[in-house]
Amino acid sequence: MFGLFKKKSELEVLQDKHRELLKKAFEMSKVNRQESDRLMAQAEEIAKKIEIARKGQGI
């Protein structure tokens, strides 16, 4: 209840976006492999940003 209006941190936003891209890539792998590969590349870029953010926070 108290976290209702809490803003997400940059790390949480990146993790949500990464998770969503992986989900879309999996779904697209059944239909369009090229699009799936493009989404996986985007997810990999976000994974790199997540790693940088974690190092910045000392996690």
Order of alpha helices (4+ residues) and beta strands (2+ residues): alpha-alpha
